[in-house]
Amino acid sequence: MHIPRLTGQGLSSIVTAIIPVGLCIANIIMNDERFNTLDQKIDALIELCATMKRENQQLRAKEHNWQSERQQLLENNKLAKTRLESVLNRLKSMEQTQSV
């Protein structure tokens, strides 16, 4: 039985053939790890997006309530101003009739 010596061109071509196979396996493992990491990051971003959406909805609801309350306060303020002006006008009118 003849066993070829792996020297010169023969050894080089075997090493060249073996290294890409090892690199492919390493790349597959590395790509799988990268994929898992990326998958985890995407899941975290999806959860963050959902949380921010809920918070945004809550903030919008609070803003709507504050706007409604503000509008009611402005209306109450306007009504109080009108009543106060009316009272002042009556007082002025009473003062003028008493002066005469």
Secondary structure as UniProt FT lines:
FT   HELIX           9..99
//
